[in-house]
Amino acid sequence: MILDILFPNRCIHCNRIIDGNVLVCNLCIEHIHFTHFDYHKNNFIKEKCTLLFPVENAFALMQFEKENLSRKIVHELKYKSREKVGKIIADWTTERLDFKNEKPDLLVSVPLHQKN
């Protein structure tokens, strides 16, 4: 498309030109702080959520920390309205979650700030 030539998709971390269906280049994806939690075992997110409300299992895809790539990704979705980012995050989540024979009753996103 002509718009792809004039306005190519760029990695949100290093600004390299990348394929239109990805968010970060192959070199920068290692900078994303994925949690690597197991959905069926105890993990930090489950322990933290259990203090606030009853949950059987919990999962977080990335660690949201000040000034890291995970934060940039969430901000692209939240503040720049890049819907494609939501699809990519959903794809990353489904790649990492193995529900085995037990599927959740409900999936929710948790606001990143108490005011949201």
Secondary structure, DSSP 8 states (H G I E B T S, - for coil): -HHHHHS--B-TTT--B--TT-SS-TTTGGGS-B----TTS--HHHHHHHHHS--S----SB---TTSHHHHHHHHHHTT--HHHHHHHHHHHHHH---TT---S------SSTT-
